[in-house]
Amino acid sequence: MLEFEDKRFRILMIADTQEGNKVSPDTLALINASLDEAKPDMVVYSGDQIWGKRNFKGDKNEVERVLRELTEPVSKRNIPFAICFGNHNRQVGLSNDEQFEIYKKFPCFIGKTTPDIDGVGNFCYEIKENGETKYLLYLIDSHSNLKIGYDNVHENQIEWYRKTRDEYIEKTGSPIPSVVIQHIPVCEVFELLTRVKKTKKGAVRGFRTHDGEYFILNKERVNKEGFMKESPADPQENSGEFEALTEKGEVKGLYFGHDHNNSFNGIINGVDLGYTQGAGFNVYGPGKGRGTRVIDLFSDGTIKTFDLRYKNIVGKKVKNKFMYVLMQLCPTNMFDAMMKAAKFFASVALIMIIILLLITFLK
């Protein structure tokens, strides 16, 4: 049973460890330090725990070994944990259903999945105080890649949320405060941004549905410590999920990962929307700003959140320096890779032209 202690229930959200078959010691250092610092009542791994068909080749034993290694810091502290799935998990050659069965073998795993709706791991968890449900935690499968871009939360999942919410209203006479965690963000996250010219300092370029647009954080709407180093990779279509979550006013927070270089949160229509930056060191990320998110739920229905960053809770040194530097040079996505490649070849071409001009001039 998940219970408040002194009117507070603390969730530690770990996003995008995205490990292959050799887990980074720096990823584990961050997880362990976060657990020691936060002392959470529950942990949620919010998707893309593992990835890479070349890493696992569908080998269940390898997948189980790595997932066990990633979750062992939690289970050895006897902390209950659950998971969401992201867009990369199934790339290892095992379905999300098969991976969910692996998680069930691990100590302290309390994850469940609701049948007859799309996705795996959709579930509503009760958090109680003196036997009374005071908060609800919804974990939602936000699915995976489409041929172009990303999927969204499906209609039958939204209807499941509405039905679950309304059933609790019938039982208690009023909506129960709730928080939602999933992997891919909702389109409304762009309301926390300001569109600017590309010459604006710190501007990041949007892509796909926001191709050619440039954005910075709206400092009046997000937390002061927040950062955004890549454009939100939102779904190709707005499914109406966020609109549904705001219908009764009981959802206090909606948190997601997916875009490793972002960590910020702000209020939209009464809901605190927030990014959790990537935690993995074997994939691109915000340097030593990689981190985790603490989500504090209070039995009076309020919510507070902040992130924990590697540089603050582990230190300024990393064990795998080569991989750290390599991952800092990696593009964030295919569009970013194309842009970096274009800039590289343009620079090479410019250097060659200068050399040819110098040769001609010196003849």
Solvent accessible surface area in square Angstrom, and as a share of the most:
residue,aa,sasa,rsa
1,M,171,0.76
2,L,17,0.09
3,E,88,0.39
4,F,20,0.08
5,E,118,0.53
6,D,135,0.70
7,K,129,0.55
8,R,85,0.31
9,F,2,0.01
10,R,30,0.11
11,I,0,0.00
12,L,0,0.00
13,M,0,0.00
14,I,1,0.01
15,A,0,0.00
16,D,1,0.00
17,T,2,0.01
18,Q,5,0.02
19,E,0,0.00
20,G,11,0.11
21,N,61,0.31
22,K,167,0.71
23,V,13,0.07
24,S,4,0.02
25,P,56,0.35
26,D,2,0.01
27,T,0,0.00
28,L,35,0.17
29,A,28,0.22
30,L,0,0.00
31,I,0,0.00
32,N,40,0.21
33,A,20,0.15
34,S,0,0.00
35,L,3,0.02
36,D,79,0.41
37,E,103,0.46
38,A,4,0.03
39,K,150,0.64
40,P,9,0.06
41,D,41,0.21
42,M,0,0.00
43,V,0,0.00
44,V,0,0.00
45,Y,0,0.00
46,S,0,0.00
47,G,0,0.00
48,D,1,0.01
49,Q,2,0.01
50,I,0,0.00
51,W,81,0.28
52,G,15,0.15
53,K,138,0.58
54,R,217,0.79
55,N,50,0.25
56,F,4,0.02
57,K,160,0.68
58,G,25,0.24
59,D,62,0.32
60,K,111,0.47
61,N,120,0.61
62,E,51,0.23
63,V,0,0.00
64,E,33,0.15
65,R,102,0.37
66,V,0,0.00
67,L,1,0.00
68,R,92,0.34
69,E,57,0.26
70,L,0,0.00
71,T,3,0.02
72,E,92,0.41
73,P,8,0.05
74,V,0,0.00
75,S,20,0.13
76,K,136,0.58
77,R,74,0.27
78,N,120,0.62
79,I,17,0.09
80,P,35,0.22
81,F,0,0.00
82,A,0,0.00
83,I,2,0.01
84,C,2,0.01
85,F,0,0.00
86,G,0,0.00
87,N,4,0.02
88,H,37,0.17
89,N,0,0.00
90,R,102,0.37
91,Q,65,0.29
92,V,0,0.00
93,G,40,0.38
94,L,10,0.05
95,S,50,0.33
96,N,10,0.05
97,D,88,0.45
98,E,66,0.30
99,Q,0,0.00
100,F,6,0.03
101,E,96,0.43
102,I,9,0.05
103,Y,0,0.00
104,K,110,0.47
105,K,125,0.53
106,F,10,0.04
107,P,78,0.49
108,C,35,0.21
109,F,26,0.11
110,I,56,0.28
111,G,9,0.08
112,K,117,0.50
113,T,55,0.32
114,T,29,0.17
115,P,100,0.63
116,D,143,0.74
117,I,30,0.15
118,D,56,0.29
119,G,30,0.28
120,V,15,0.08
121,G,2,0.02
122,N,0,0.00
123,F,52,0.22
124,C,16,0.10
125,Y,13,0.05
126,E,60,0.27
127,I,0,0.00
128,K,43,0.18
129,E,31,0.14
130,N,152,0.78
131,G,55,0.53
132,E,101,0.45
133,T,25,0.14
134,K,57,0.24
135,Y,0,0.00
136,L,3,0.01
137,L,0,0.00
138,Y,1,0.00
139,L,0,0.00
140,I,4,0.02
141,D,2,0.01
142,S,2,0.01
143,H,16,0.07
144,S,15,0.10
145,N,74,0.38
146,L,84,0.42
147,K,211,0.90
148,I,125,0.63
149,G,5,0.04
150,Y,25,0.09
151,D,25,0.13
152,N,26,0.13
153,V,4,0.03
154,H,51,0.23
155,E,134,0.60
156,N,58,0.30
157,Q,1,0.00
158,I,11,0.06
159,E,83,0.37
160,W,29,0.10
161,Y,2,0.01
162,R,63,0.23
163,K,131,0.56
164,T,16,0.09
165,R,13,0.05
166,D,52,0.27
167,E,76,0.34
168,Y,27,0.10
169,I,39,0.20
170,E,146,0.65
171,K,151,0.64
172,T,76,0.44
173,G,65,0.63
174,S,60,0.39
175,P,52,0.33
176,I,10,0.05
177,P,32,0.20
178,S,0,0.00
179,V,0,0.00
180,V,0,0.00
181,I,0,0.00
182,Q,2,0.01
183,H,0,0.00
184,I,1,0.01
185,P,1,0.01
186,V,8,0.05
187,C,27,0.16
188,E,29,0.13
189,V,1,0.00
190,F,27,0.11
191,E,82,0.37
192,L,1,0.00
193,L,15,0.08
194,T,53,0.31
195,R,160,0.58
196,V,34,0.19
197,K,164,0.69
198,K,142,0.60
199,T,119,0.69
200,K,101,0.43
201,K,191,0.81
202,G,57,0.55
203,A,26,0.20
204,V,20,0.12
205,R,80,0.29
206,G,0,0.00
207,F,18,0.07
208,R,96,0.35
209,T,75,0.43
210,H,39,0.17
211,D,83,0.43
212,G,40,0.39
213,E,37,0.17
214,Y,40,0.15
215,F,12,0.05
216,I,36,0.18
217,L,24,0.12
218,N,38,0.19
219,K,176,0.75
220,E,168,0.75
221,R,93,0.34
222,V,17,0.10
223,N,45,0.23
224,K,196,0.83
225,E,113,0.51
226,G,17,0.16
227,F,32,0.13
228,M,19,0.08
229,K,116,0.49
230,E,12,0.05
231,S,5,0.03
232,P,3,0.02
233,A,8,0.06
234,D,12,0.06
235,P,10,0.06
236,Q,51,0.23
237,E,126,0.57
238,N,85,0.43
239,S,43,0.27
240,G,22,0.21
241,E,10,0.05
242,F,4,0.02
243,E,119,0.53
244,A,0,0.00
245,L,2,0.01
246,T,35,0.20
247,E,80,0.36
248,K,100,0.42
249,G,48,0.46
250,E,7,0.03
251,V,2,0.01
252,K,59,0.25
253,G,0,0.00
254,L,0,0.00
255,Y,0,0.00
256,F,0,0.00
257,G,0,0.00
258,H,13,0.06
259,D,4,0.02
260,H,5,0.02
261,N,13,0.07
262,N,0,0.00
263,S,1,0.01
264,F,1,0.00
265,N,20,0.10
266,G,5,0.05
267,I,95,0.48
268,I,1,0.00
269,N,114,0.58
270,G,52,0.50
271,V,3,0.02
272,D,11,0.06
273,L,0,0.00
274,G,1,0.01
275,Y,0,0.00
276,T,0,0.00
277,Q,0,0.00
278,G,2,0.02
279,A,0,0.00
280,G,1,0.01
281,F,4,0.02
282,N,31,0.16
283,V,9,0.05
284,Y,26,0.10
285,G,7,0.07
286,P,9,0.06
287,G,8,0.07
288,K,56,0.24
289,G,10,0.09
290,R,0,0.00
291,G,0,0.00
292,T,0,0.00
293,R,2,0.01
294,V,0,0.00
295,I,0,0.00
296,D,8,0.04
297,L,0,0.00
298,F,48,0.20
299,S,15,0.10
300,D,114,0.59
301,G,7,0.07
302,T,69,0.40
303,I,33,0.17
304,K,137,0.58
305,T,25,0.15
306,F,89,0.37
307,D,28,0.14
308,L,16,0.08
309,R,31,0.11
310,Y,3,0.01
311,K,94,0.40
312,N,110,0.56
313,I,39,0.20
314,V,57,0.33
315,G,24,0.23
316,K,168,0.71
317,K,169,0.71
318,V,14,0.08
319,K,156,0.66
320,N,55,0.28
321,K,137,0.58
322,F,155,0.64
323,M,51,0.23
324,Y,35,0.13
325,V,85,0.49
326,L,73,0.36
327,M,24,0.11
328,Q,69,0.31
329,L,126,0.63
330,C,41,0.24
331,P,50,0.31
332,T,29,0.17
333,N,36,0.18
334,M,139,0.62
335,F,53,0.22
336,D,30,0.15
337,A,30,0.23
338,M,124,0.55
339,M,62,0.28
340,K,89,0.38
341,A,43,0.33
342,A,59,0.45
343,K,135,0.57
344,F,121,0.50
345,F,131,0.55
346,A,62,0.48
347,S,58,0.37
348,V,53,0.31
349,A,49,0.38
350,L,104,0.52
351,I,100,0.51
352,M,112,0.50
353,I,93,0.47
354,I,82,0.42
355,I,85,0.43
356,L,108,0.54
357,L,114,0.57
358,L,93,0.46
359,I,85,0.43
360,T,95,0.55
361,F,165,0.69
362,L,135,0.67
363,K,194,0.82
